Amino acid sequence: MSHTIRRLQTNTTHLAGFAKKPIEATSNTHPAGERSSGYHSNMIALSRPSGFALCLLVLLLCFNVTQALEESARPGVNRQYEDPNWQQWVNTFERSGREVYDKRRAIVAASAVQPGMAVADIGAGTGLFTRLFADAVTPTGTVYAVDISETFIENILRSSREQGLANIQGIVNTPRDTGLPAGSIDLVFITATYHHFEYPMSMLNSIHRALRSGGRLIIIDFRRDPRVSSNWVMGHVRGNKALVIEEVQAAGFRLVDDKPLLRTNYFLLFEKAPLTMKHSESP
Ligand SMILES: C[S@@+](CC[C@H](N)C(=O)[O-])C[C@H]1O[C@@H](n2cnc3c(N)ncnc32)[C@H](O)[C@@H]1O
C-alpha cells in the first residue's frame, strides 16, 4: 500500500488544479513520516506572523499532531486492496443486486452535481461513480479519483481514456491524507468507503481542508443495525450511522440532509462549517 501521494492524469500535460507542480509533486514530510501537500510549509514560512496567522499556525499544528497520533481504527481492513485484481473488483462493485450500483443514477441525481464543478470521489474503487460524475460535471468540470490503490487509479484512468472522458485526474493517496489541494473541491463523495478509513479523523481533517468554503460532503455507507443488517455487515462495518454523524460533525461539518433514498445504505449530506479550536482538538 502506498505511503506517498501520487497524482496521475488521463492526458500528459500539466494538472489543472495542481498548477505548476510536477505529477509526483509532494515533498513535505508529516511527523508520521508521510508526505503531504505544500499547504503546511507555506504557513510556516511566514516571517512576522499576525495574530490571525498565528492562530492558523496553531490550528495546523493541532491537525498534524492529531493525524500523527491517531491509531488505526480497523487494522487490516484494506488488505484485500493491496494487490487487487481489477476485473474481479469490477465484477464485484459494478453488478446488479448491489444497491449503490442499481441506484447509481438516482444517487448521482441526488448529489446535485453541476457542470463545471470539482468533485472528488474518495475511495473510487473501479470508478463506478467517478465516470458518472465526469459526465455530469461536463468537460468544464473535473473529477478527482482518489484511492490508496495504485492499481485502481491506473485502471480508472485507462478505462476513462478509452471512453473519451478527459476530465478525470487520479490521486493515489495515503490512508491519512486525500492528497487534494486545499480549498479546491466543491463536492467530496464517499461511497462504501468510510468504513474502510483506518484513520477517519485524519481523513476528515484532510477532506475539510480540501473543500471550498460551503463545500459539500456526501457519505453513503452500509446501515449497521442488528435488526436489518447481515452478519457480514455487522462484522465488517465499524460503526453505525449515528457514530459516523458524530465523527463527521466533530471534524467541522454540519449535517444538512439524511436522504431516504436507499434501503441497506444511508445517504448523508454534510456542509463544511467554519473550523474552531474545539474541532481541531477532537480525537
Ligand atoms: C468497498 S470499496 C468502494 C469502492 C467504490 N467507492 C464503490 O462504491 O464502488 C472501498 C475503497 O476504498 C479505498 N480506500 C480505503 N481507505 C482509503 C483512504 N483512506 N483513502 C482513499 N481510499 C481508500 C479502497 O482501496 C477501496 O478501493
The ligand as a Tripos MOL2 file, in Angstrom:
@<TRIPOS>MOLECULE
LIG
   27    29     1     0     0
SMALL
NO_CHARGES

@<TRIPOS>ATOM
      1 C1        -15.5410   -1.0840   -0.8110 C.3       1 LIG1
      2 S1        -14.5130   -0.1410   -1.8950 S.3       1 LIG1
      3 C2        -15.6730    1.0350   -2.5540 C.3       1 LIG1
      4 C3        -15.3330    1.4720   -3.9680 C.3       1 LIG1
      5 C4        -16.3170    2.4630   -4.6150 C.3       1 LIG1
      6 N1        -16.4750    3.6620   -3.8160 N.3       1 LIG1
      7 C5        -17.6580    1.8430   -4.8570 C.2       1 LIG1
      8 O1        -18.5740    2.0410   -4.0500 O.co2     1 LIG1
      9 O2        -17.7950    1.0990   -5.8640 O.co2     1 LIG1
     10 C6        -13.5120    0.8130   -0.7810 C.3       1 LIG1
     11 C7        -12.3700    1.5550   -1.4780 C.3       1 LIG1
     12 O3        -11.8040    2.4820   -0.5660 O.3       1 LIG1
     13 C8        -10.4000    2.5290   -0.7630 C.3       1 LIG1
     14 N2         -9.8280    3.1560    0.4400 N.ar      1 LIG1
     15 C9         -9.7010    2.6730    1.6960 C.ar      1 LIG1
     16 N3         -9.1810    3.5870    2.5380 N.ar      1 LIG1
     17 C10        -8.9770    4.7090    1.8110 C.ar      1 LIG1
     18 C11        -8.4720    6.0160    2.0950 C.ar      1 LIG1
     19 N4         -8.0610    6.3590    3.3100 N.pl3     1 LIG1
     20 N5         -8.4220    6.9090    1.1010 N.ar      1 LIG1
     21 C12        -8.8260    6.5800   -0.1650 C.ar      1 LIG1
     22 N6         -9.2980    5.3550   -0.4970 N.ar      1 LIG1
     23 C13        -9.3830    4.4390    0.4700 C.ar      1 LIG1
     24 C14       -10.0420    1.0850   -1.0610 C.3       1 LIG1
     25 O4         -8.7950    0.9490   -1.7100 O.3       1 LIG1
     26 C15       -11.2270    0.6800   -1.9540 C.3       1 LIG1
     27 O5        -10.9810    0.9680   -3.3030 O.3       1 LIG1
@<TRIPOS>BOND
     1     1     2 1
     2     2     3 1
     3     2    10 1
     4     3     4 1
     5     4     5 1
     6     5     6 1
     7     5     7 1
     8     7     8 2
     9     7     9 1
    10    10    11 1
    11    11    12 1
    12    11    26 1
    13    12    13 1
    14    13    14 1
    15    13    24 1
    16    14    15 ar
    17    14    23 ar
    18    15    16 ar
    19    16    17 ar
    20    17    18 ar
    21    17    23 ar
    22    18    19 1
    23    18    20 ar
    24    20    21 ar
    25    21    22 ar
    26    22    23 ar
    27    24    25 1
    28    24    26 1
    29    26    27 1
@<TRIPOS>SUBSTRUCTURE
     1 LIG1         1 GROUP 0 **** ****
